[in-house]
Amino acid sequence: MKVLVIDIGGTNVKLLATGQKERRKLASGLKMTPRRMVAGVKKLVTDWEYDVVSIGYPGVVRKGRIVEEPHNLAKGWVRFNFKAAFKRPVKIINDAAMQALGSYRRGTMLFLGLGTGLGSALVAKGVIVPMELAHLTYKKGTYEDYLGARGLERLGLKKWREHVVGCVERFIPALELEEVVLGGGNAKKLTNMPKCCRAGSNTNAFLGGFRLWEKTETLGRANKQDTRK
């Protein structure tokens, strides 16, 4: 079975399929509707073969269904029929949860996606525990206000790094974490990883998308969970 993985971000939509070595992408942003996304993806992958589709969505997903509109894209995602649009079976999961699934090794792991926004997902003993850390109150705003792209621009690189370290130090004891994976496009701006952290890779999102279709006991349990950002 060949899988097309679609990783939707606030800046780009990234694509990879089984057997392909080079990912492809198209620009997203505040005008990106689901219909435009599907049309753009189909145009980019006309020479790729795929039987099923995995979608990493930057927002709340429950039982494989989008239940809230995204913060950094256009509206219209909640009731959109992706299966009909792609004419393939489709599995939808939160984008941070998909990358967490691809990053997971052992124990209790928190994934933080440092990108346009702030993605978060916990994996405990192979089971995804989706989270909404981004919009929790932090200082004079939310965690996303400080750790997302707007925070980086407002604070500057040095202060932004300090907030990343400080937040990680809060999360580790509170969630009894064994490790934290820092991914997303801005993770590369961290010159030194905080304690108990390792750098993630954007390719892990694709690995997570492929794993969604694997028939193993652990991943089967993970796929049955509510998948929230």
Backbone as CSV, one residue per row, in Angstrom:
resi,resn,N_x,N_y,N_z,CA_x,CA_y,CA_z,C_x,C_y,C_z
1,MET,0.834,-1.192,0.000,0.000,0.000,0.000,0.873,1.248,0.000
2,LYS,0.617,2.134,-0.925,1.390,3.370,-1.037,0.621,4.522,-0.400
3,VAL,1.326,5.273,0.466,0.701,6.336,1.255,1.195,7.700,0.782
4,LEU,0.274,8.625,0.577,0.620,10.026,0.360,0.426,10.751,1.677
5,VAL,1.489,11.375,2.189,1.415,12.107,3.453,1.401,13.606,3.157
6,ILE,0.425,14.296,3.734,0.271,15.741,3.573,0.425,16.393,4.944
7,ASP,1.457,17.187,5.104,1.737,17.872,6.365,1.400,19.348,6.170
8,ILE,0.268,19.774,6.730,-0.233,21.135,6.508,0.294,22.070,7.587
9,GLY,1.006,23.097,7.179,1.512,24.105,8.100,0.960,25.469,7.772
10,GLY,1.229,26.435,8.629,0.754,27.785,8.401,1.503,28.511,7.298
11,THR,2.675,27.985,6.916,3.478,28.600,5.858,3.523,27.755,4.594
12,ASN,3.682,26.434,4.771,3.765,25.526,3.626,2.968,24.253,3.867
13,VAL,2.555,23.624,2.784,2.003,22.272,2.808,3.078,21.366,2.217
14,LYS,3.554,20.406,3.000,4.661,19.549,2.577,4.144,18.153,2.253
15,LEU,4.717,17.543,1.219,4.208,16.282,0.686,5.309,15.246,0.516
16,LEU,4.971,13.994,0.776,5.868,12.874,0.493,5.015,11.630,0.342
17,ALA,5.441,10.727,-0.528,4.705,9.477,-0.745,5.649,8.293,-0.626
18,THR,5.080,7.153,-0.352,5.849,5.920,-0.260,6.700,5.731,-1.512
19,GLY,7.987,5.467,-1.305,8.889,5.208,-2.428,9.538,6.449,-3.015
20,GLN,9.105,7.645,-2.574,9.683,8.889,-3.075,10.789,9.359,-2.130
21,LYS,11.828,9.977,-2.681,12.956,10.437,-1.880,12.922,11.928,-1.595
22,GLU,12.333,12.696,-2.485,12.306,14.149,-2.324,10.895,14.623,-2.017
23,ARG,10.763,15.383,-0.936,9.452,15.935,-0.609,9.143,17.122,-1.520
24,ARG,7.892,17.439,-1.649,7.463,18.592,-2.416,6.617,19.480,-1.516
25,LYS,6.428,20.730,-1.905,5.650,21.634,-1.057,4.979,22.722,-1.876
26,LEU,3.936,23.299,-1.290,3.290,24.475,-1.858,3.002,25.441,-0.729
27,ALA,2.948,26.717,-1.049,2.724,27.743,-0.032,1.303,27.665,0.498
28,SER,1.143,27.909,1.815,-0.195,27.949,2.406,-0.455,29.375,2.879
29,GLY,-0.951,29.555,4.102,-1.195,30.897,4.608,-2.670,31.159,4.832
30,LEU,-3.007,32.394,5.127,-4.348,32.764,5.552,-5.404,32.617,4.455
31,LYS,-4.992,32.462,3.202,-5.954,32.285,2.110,-6.094,30.821,1.681
32,MET,-5.415,29.924,2.387,-5.445,28.516,2.017,-6.724,27.835,2.518
33,THR,-7.610,27.514,1.590,-8.815,26.748,1.891,-8.524,25.269,1.638
34,PRO,-9.357,24.354,2.140,-9.129,22.941,1.853,-9.244,22.623,0.363
35,ARG,-10.136,23.303,-0.327,-10.295,23.057,-1.757,-9.031,23.468,-2.516
36,ARG,-8.457,24.611,-2.150,-7.213,25.048,-2.784,-6.067,24.105,-2.452
37,MET,-6.056,23.613,-1.211,-5.006,22.689,-0.798,-5.061,21.412,-1.630
38,VAL,-6.248,20.838,-1.757,-6.402,19.595,-2.528,-6.001,19.811,-3.981
39,ALA,-6.445,20.911,-4.564,-6.104,21.190,-5.963,-4.598,21.344,-6.134
40,GLY,-3.945,22.051,-5.205,-2.502,22.238,-5.281,-1.745,20.934,-5.108
41,VAL,-2.202,20.100,-4.184,-1.543,18.807,-3.956,-1.671,17.927,-5.194
42,LYS,-2.867,17.820,-5.725,-3.077,16.973,-6.909,-2.190,17.411,-8.071
43,LYS,-2.033,18.713,-8.226,-1.198,19.234,-9.313,0.261,18.855,-9.131
44,LEU,0.712,18.833,-7.877,2.117,18.543,-7.589,2.458,17.053,-7.639
45,VAL,1.467,16.179,-7.488,1.768,14.742,-7.362,1.180,13.918,-8.495
46,THR,0.996,14.526,-9.646,0.413,13.788,-10.778,1.277,12.598,-11.201
47,ASP,2.569,12.663,-10.934,3.468,11.563,-11.312,3.734,10.594,-10.164
48,TRP,3.053,10.773,-9.015,3.208,9.867,-7.882,2.023,8.908,-7.807
49,GLU,2.304,7.666,-7.423,1.242,6.700,-7.181,0.959,6.614,-5.684
50,TYR,-0.308,6.589,-5.310,-0.664,6.439,-3.899,-2.061,5.830,-3.793
51,ASP,-2.227,4.995,-2.776,-3.494,4.293,-2.553,-4.327,4.934,-1.454
52,VAL,-3.653,5.535,-0.468,-4.325,6.141,0.683,-3.631,7.459,1.019
53,VAL,-4.286,8.266,1.858,-3.764,9.595,2.184,-3.761,9.803,3.699
54,SER,-2.656,10.321,4.219,-2.574,10.772,5.612,-2.467,12.286,5.609
55,ILE,-3.266,12.950,6.438,-3.239,14.412,6.519,-2.913,14.834,7.942
56,GLY,-1.864,15.630,8.098,-1.535,16.269,9.368,-2.112,17.669,9.356
57,TYR,-3.089,17.914,10.218,-3.855,19.170,10.201,-3.490,20.052,11.400
58,PRO,-3.252,21.349,11.190,-2.840,22.239,12.285,-4.009,22.761,13.112
59,GLY,-4.703,21.858,13.772,-5.850,22.235,14.573,-6.424,21.011,15.263
60,VAL,-7.596,21.169,15.847,-8.191,20.099,16.651,-8.861,19.054,15.767
61,VAL,-8.476,17.790,16.002,-9.050,16.653,15.298,-9.515,15.654,16.350
62,ARG,-10.746,15.159,16.219,-11.250,14.146,17.146,-11.806,12.974,16.351
63,LYS,-11.339,11.781,16.710,-11.786,10.548,16.054,-11.668,10.655,14.538
64,GLY,-10.551,11.249,14.109,-10.276,11.343,12.682,-11.047,12.412,11.940
65,ARG,-11.722,13.305,12.667,-12.509,14.362,12.027,-12.057,15.730,12.539
66,ILE,-11.937,16.686,11.619,-11.596,18.057,11.986,-12.809,18.687,12.670
67,VAL,-12.603,19.241,13.871,-13.736,19.796,14.622,-13.612,21.296,14.890
68,GLU,-12.452,21.883,14.578,-12.284,23.335,14.730,-11.515,23.895,13.551
69,GLU,-11.877,25.104,13.146,-11.167,25.761,12.049,-9.755,26.135,12.503
70,PRO,-8.798,26.194,11.569,-7.410,26.504,11.932,-7.216,27.978,12.248
71,HIS,-6.137,28.272,12.982,-5.827,29.659,13.341,-5.067,30.385,12.229
72,ASN,-4.304,29.653,11.442,-3.387,30.284,10.488,-3.713,29.993,9.021
73,LEU,-4.930,29.483,8.771,-5.379,29.208,7.412,-6.764,29.819,7.217
74,ALA,-7.307,29.685,5.998,-8.664,30.161,5.742,-9.679,29.204,6.383
75,LYS,-10.956,29.543,6.344,-12.008,28.719,6.928,-12.485,27.655,5.929
76,GLY,-13.341,26.757,6.430,-13.967,25.765,5.557,-13.459,24.346,5.723
77,TRP,-12.637,24.092,6.725,-12.010,22.779,6.891,-12.874,21.780,7.649
78,VAL,-13.759,22.256,8.515,-14.475,21.356,9.422,-15.331,20.329,8.686
79,ARG,-16.081,20.731,7.701,-16.997,19.811,7.020,-16.511,19.362,5.644
80,PHE,-15.278,19.679,5.317,-14.778,19.323,3.987,-14.587,17.807,3.870
81,ASN,-14.984,17.246,2.740,-14.904,15.803,2.499,-13.609,15.474,1.750
82,PHE,-12.564,15.150,2.491,-11.265,14.867,1.872,-11.271,13.533,1.128
83,LYS,-12.029,12.570,1.633,-12.104,11.267,0.961,-12.679,11.425,-0.443
84,ALA,-13.739,12.205,-0.568,-14.338,12.441,-1.876,-13.408,13.258,-2.773
85,ALA,-12.714,14.239,-2.177,-11.830,15.110,-2.961,-10.640,14.346,-3.539
86,PHE,-10.060,13.435,-2.748,-8.900,12.676,-3.215,-9.287,11.351,-3.874
87,LYS,-10.538,10.951,-3.673,-11.011,9.659,-4.195,-10.133,8.515,-3.676
88,ARG,-9.749,8.639,-2.418,-8.913,7.644,-1.737,-9.334,7.596,-0.260
89,PRO,-9.057,6.493,0.433,-9.228,6.488,1.884,-8.299,7.517,2.515
90,VAL,-8.790,8.246,3.515,-8.022,9.323,4.144,-8.057,9.168,5.667
91,LYS,-6.905,9.347,6.309,-6.833,9.436,7.759,-6.301,10.817,8.117
92,ILE,-6.983,11.479,9.053,-6.608,12.829,9.466,-6.187,12.800,10.926
93,ILE,-5.090,13.452,11.223,-4.561,13.545,12.574,-3.985,14.943,12.747
94,ASN,-3.952,15.433,13.961,-3.319,16.724,14.197,-1.863,16.678,13.746
95,ASP,-1.353,17.780,13.205,0.002,17.775,12.640,1.073,17.497,13.690
96,ALA,0.902,18.050,14.897,1.886,17.780,15.954,1.827,16.318,16.388
97,ALA,0.616,15.761,16.450,0.473,14.354,16.817,1.111,13.454,15.772
98,MET,0.994,13.827,14.502,1.606,13.028,13.433,3.130,13.052,13.545
99,GLN,3.678,14.231,13.822,5.127,14.309,13.977,5.600,13.622,15.261
100,ALA,4.781,13.699,16.313,5.112,13.003,17.553,5.152,11.502,17.325
101,LEU,4.177,10.988,16.593,4.131,9.562,16.290,5.373,9.122,15.525
102,GLY,5.835,9.964,14.611,7.040,9.638,13.849,8.324,9.823,14.631
103,SER,8.286,10.631,15.704,9.480,10.920,16.509,9.654,9.960,17.678
104,TYR,8.612,9.232,18.015,8.585,8.457,19.255,9.564,7.286,19.258
105,ARG,10.228,7.104,20.404,11.135,5.974,20.608,10.728,5.114,21.790
106,ARG,10.471,5.784,22.943,10.197,5.000,24.150,9.584,5.888,25.226
107,GLY,9.048,5.243,26.274,8.625,5.942,27.476,7.575,7.012,27.255
108,THR,7.717,8.123,27.987,6.797,9.256,27.899,7.515,10.425,27.249
109,MET,7.035,10.830,26.096,7.699,11.852,25.289,6.731,12.978,24.943
110,LEU,7.185,14.211,25.084,6.423,15.367,24.647,7.044,15.902,23.375
111,PHE,6.204,16.131,22.373,6.661,16.791,21.147,6.163,18.224,21.142
112,LEU,7.081,19.167,20.868,6.726,20.570,20.696,7.140,21.002,19.293
113,GLY,6.200,21.471,18.522,6.476,21.936,17.169,6.634,23.440,17.140
114,LEU,7.863,23.892,16.992,8.164,25.329,16.987,8.100,25.843,15.560
115,GLY,6.925,26.247,15.148,6.730,26.708,13.775,5.971,28.015,13.749
116,THR,5.049,28.156,12.787,4.205,29.347,12.729,3.450,29.506,14.046
117,GLY,2.906,28.412,14.535,2.279,28.368,15.849,3.096,27.482,16.767
118,LEU,2.411,26.842,17.710,3.069,25.902,18.617,2.246,24.628,18.671
119,GLY,2.778,23.559,18.098,2.105,22.272,18.157,2.581,21.493,19.369
120,SER,1.719,20.638,19.908,2.124,19.835,21.055,1.359,18.529,21.078
121,ALA,2.060,17.467,21.456,1.431,16.156,21.610,2.312,15.307,22.507
122,LEU,1.681,14.517,23.349,2.370,13.602,24.237,2.198,12.189,23.703
123,VAL,3.264,11.380,23.812,3.153,9.962,23.494,3.607,9.199,24.730
124,ALA,2.714,8.386,25.288,3.014,7.620,26.493,2.847,6.136,26.195
125,LYS,3.948,5.401,26.274,3.953,3.963,25.991,3.335,3.656,24.635
126,GLY,3.643,4.478,23.659,3.195,4.257,22.293,1.830,4.798,21.962
127,VAL,1.127,5.376,22.941,-0.219,5.893,22.715,-0.181,7.419,22.671
128,ILE,-0.785,7.999,21.633,-0.808,9.456,21.489,-1.797,10.067,22.478
129,VAL,-1.321,11.080,23.210,-2.174,11.849,24.109,-2.144,13.289,23.600
130,PRO,-3.082,13.681,22.737,-3.049,15.012,22.136,-3.202,16.105,23.179
131,MET,-2.627,17.283,22.877,-2.633,18.375,23.843,-2.888,19.711,23.146
132,GLU,-3.291,20.702,23.943,-3.514,22.069,23.455,-2.706,23.048,24.293
133,LEU,-1.404,22.791,24.426,-0.564,23.663,25.236,-0.455,25.061,24.640
134,ALA,-0.572,25.173,23.338,-0.346,26.451,22.655,-1.184,27.584,23.215
135,HIS,-2.425,27.294,23.581,-3.344,28.365,23.944,-3.574,28.481,25.447
136,LEU,-2.750,27.776,26.232,-2.788,27.963,27.672,-2.124,29.298,28.037
137,THR,-2.580,29.909,29.117,-2.039,31.195,29.553,-0.586,31.066,29.978
138,TYR,0.232,31.999,29.493,1.651,32.041,29.860,2.087,33.495,29.882
139,LYS,2.570,33.960,31.036,2.994,35.346,31.218,1.897,36.314,30.763
140,LYS,2.170,37.167,29.768,1.179,38.148,29.336,0.413,37.704,28.090
141,GLY,0.419,36.419,27.830,-0.284,35.899,26.669,-0.478,34.406,26.790
142,THR,-0.113,33.687,25.726,-0.193,32.234,25.718,1.184,31.670,25.380
143,TYR,1.330,30.345,25.514,2.603,29.720,25.132,2.911,29.976,23.660
144,GLU,1.882,29.956,22.804,2.119,30.206,21.388,2.585,31.637,21.133
145,ASP,2.098,32.582,21.922,2.509,33.982,21.762,4.008,34.162,22.001
146,TYR,4.583,33.274,22.809,6.003,33.391,23.141,6.876,32.416,22.347
147,LEU,6.381,31.221,22.069,7.213,30.214,21.423,6.957,30.076,19.926
148,GLY,5.856,30.632,19.438,5.554,30.585,18.011,6.344,31.624,17.231
149,ALA,6.074,31.689,15.924,6.825,32.594,15.048,6.631,34.061,15.427
150,ARG,5.427,34.424,15.860,5.193,35.824,16.259,6.016,36.172,17.495
151,GLY,6.157,35.225,18.396,6.977,35.456,19.582,8.440,35.637,19.233
152,LEU,8.921,34.818,18.309,10.312,34.927,17.859,10.580,36.298,17.248
153,GLU,9.639,36.761,16.437,9.802,38.066,15.792,9.747,39.195,16.812
154,ARG,8.851,39.084,17.776,8.674,40.155,18.764,9.802,40.192,19.788
155,LEU,10.225,39.012,20.254,11.198,38.926,21.341,12.646,39.008,20.882
156,GLY,12.901,38.548,19.654,14.279,38.410,19.203,14.785,37.023,19.557
157,LEU,15.825,36.595,18.871,16.286,35.217,18.983,16.720,34.844,20.396
158,LYS,17.516,35.714,21.050,18.045,35.376,22.374,16.941,35.180,23.396
159,LYS,16.000,36.115,23.479,14.901,36.009,24.437,13.984,34.827,24.105
160,TRP,13.752,34.607,22.828,12.911,33.485,22.403,13.513,32.163,22.866
161,ARG,14.829,32.013,22.695,15.493,30.795,23.152,15.329,30.615,24.653
162,GLU,15.426,31.704,25.395,15.282,31.627,26.854,13.886,31.148,27.238
163,HIS,12.877,31.620,26.528,11.519,31.189,26.820,11.317,29.715,26.455
164,VAL,11.918,29.264,25.363,11.816,27.844,24.999,12.379,26.985,26.126
165,VAL,13.572,27.322,26.596,14.212,26.559,27.677,13.362,26.607,28.943
166,GLY,12.881,27.803,29.298,12.082,27.950,30.503,10.792,27.146,30.457
167,CYS,10.145,27.141,29.309,8.893,26.378,29.183,9.147,24.883,29.257
168,VAL,10.205,24.414,28.602,10.551,22.995,28.659,10.821,22.573,30.101
169,GLU,11.514,23.431,30.842,11.816,23.122,32.241,10.545,23.049,33.093
170,ARG,9.495,23.738,32.693,8.210,23.646,33.374,7.505,22.331,33.042
171,PHE,7.540,21.971,31.767,6.777,20.816,31.298,7.332,19.487,31.804
172,ILE,8.654,19.370,31.898,9.267,18.085,32.246,8.774,17.545,33.590
173,PRO,8.848,18.314,34.686,8.344,17.765,35.951,6.817,17.688,36.006
174,ALA,6.137,18.647,35.374,4.674,18.679,35.438,4.052,17.466,34.759
175,LEU,4.665,17.015,33.654,4.121,15.896,32.886,4.906,14.600,33.081
176,GLU,5.905,14.648,33.985,6.743,13.487,34.281,7.328,12.889,32.986
177,LEU,7.996,13.748,32.240,8.518,13.367,30.925,9.873,12.694,31.028
178,GLU,10.094,11.751,30.118,11.417,11.137,29.981,12.242,11.868,28.935
179,GLU,11.570,12.442,27.944,12.280,13.257,26.964,11.308,14.182,26.252
180,VAL,11.883,15.236,25.665,11.131,16.204,24.877,11.772,16.274,23.498
181,VAL,10.955,16.222,22.471,11.441,16.386,21.104,11.003,17.757,20.613
182,LEU,11.960,18.560,20.185,11.688,19.899,19.670,11.801,19.870,18.157
183,GLY,10.654,20.007,17.503,10.624,19.985,16.041,10.052,21.266,15.491
184,GLY,9.644,21.229,14.233,9.135,22.425,13.583,10.257,23.228,12.950
185,GLY,9.881,24.143,12.087,10.870,24.878,11.314,11.822,25.732,12.123
186,ASN,11.393,26.204,13.305,12.249,27.086,14.097,13.120,26.348,15.109
187,ALA,12.969,25.029,15.218,13.801,24.269,16.156,15.276,24.377,15.794
188,LYS,15.567,24.557,14.525,16.965,24.668,14.089,17.623,25.950,14.576
189,LYS,16.833,26.874,15.101,17.386,28.121,15.639,17.928,27.946,17.054
190,LEU,17.743,26.769,17.628,18.286,26.480,18.956,19.697,25.914,18.794
191,THR,20.691,26.648,19.227,22.070,26.190,19.061,22.401,25.048,20.015
192,ASN,21.783,25.066,21.201,21.982,23.999,22.183,20.633,23.480,22.642
193,MET,20.471,22.166,22.653,19.230,21.574,23.112,19.131,21.658,24.635
194,PRO,17.980,22.064,25.163,17.798,22.046,26.624,17.938,20.628,27.173
195,LYS,18.117,20.512,28.475,18.270,19.224,29.125,17.066,18.326,28.852
196,CYS,17.349,17.045,28.607,16.329,16.025,28.334,15.630,16.224,26.989
197,CYS,16.204,17.059,26.127,15.595,17.316,24.821,16.457,16.759,23.695
198,ARG,15.816,16.440,22.604,16.541,16.126,21.372,15.826,16.817,20.217
199,ALA,16.595,17.091,19.186,16.039,17.775,18.024,15.208,16.807,17.189
200,GLY,14.060,17.257,16.782,13.233,16.473,15.881,13.610,16.771,14.444
201,SER,12.997,16.072,13.545,13.216,16.297,12.118,11.867,16.389,11.436
202,ASN,11.737,17.314,10.495,10.477,17.450,9.779,10.105,16.171,9.037
203,THR,11.113,15.361,8.725,10.822,14.089,8.048,10.050,13.134,8.951
204,ASN,10.115,13.367,10.277,9.369,12.513,11.194,7.861,12.668,11.028
205,ALA,7.426,13.821,10.542,6.000,13.989,10.257,5.570,13.003,9.189
206,PHE,6.411,12.835,8.187,6.091,11.877,7.127,6.116,10.450,7.663
207,LEU,7.088,10.143,8.519,7.146,8.818,9.125,5.875,8.558,9.938
208,GLY,5.425,9.559,10.666,4.185,9.419,11.416,3.000,9.172,10.497
209,GLY,2.967,9.854,9.357,1.896,9.647,8.381,1.899,8.248,7.816
210,PHE,3.089,7.706,7.577,3.183,6.319,7.097,2.745,5.347,8.194
211,ARG,3.136,5.638,9.427,2.810,4.746,10.546,1.309,4.670,10.824
212,LEU,0.569,5.700,10.428,-0.878,5.681,10.645,-1.543,4.479,9.978
213,TRP,-0.925,3.970,8.940,-1.519,2.868,8.186,-0.887,1.523,8.528
214,GLU,0.058,1.507,9.472,0.673,0.247,9.862,-0.259,-0.508,10.798
215,LYS,-0.358,-1.796,10.616,-1.267,-2.622,11.415,-0.506,-3.287,12.549
216,THR,-0.169,-2.449,13.561,0.470,-2.997,14.749,-0.402,-2.673,15.942
217,GLU,-0.247,-3.399,17.031,-1.079,-3.200,18.211,-0.907,-1.796,18.773
218,THR,0.346,-1.353,18.870,0.605,-0.037,19.465,0.012,1.084,18.633
219,LEU,0.262,1.041,17.324,-0.245,2.104,16.476,-1.751,2.028,16.349
220,GLY,-2.297,0.828,16.461,-3.745,0.702,16.447,-4.367,1.425,17.625
221,ARG,-3.773,1.292,18.800,-4.271,2.011,19.966,-4.112,3.518,19.767
222,ALA,-2.973,3.916,19.205,-2.726,5.351,19.006,-3.753,5.961,18.071
223,ASN,-4.092,5.253,17.000,-5.003,5.802,16.014,-6.430,5.932,16.537
224,LYS,-6.760,5.215,17.636,-8.103,5.291,18.188,-8.277,6.485,19.127
225,GLN,-7.165,7.157,19.461,-7.251,8.278,20.401,-7.793,9.518,19.704
226,ASP,-8.417,10.410,20.491,-8.730,11.737,19.977,-7.413,12.406,19.659
227,THR,-7.277,13.054,18.485,-6.013,13.659,18.092,-6.140,15.169,18.074
228,ARG,-5.771,15.766,19.181,-5.868,17.225,19.303,-4.471,17.817,19.337
229,LYS,-4.370,19.065,18.907,-3.079,19.722,18.788,-2.377,19.812,20.123
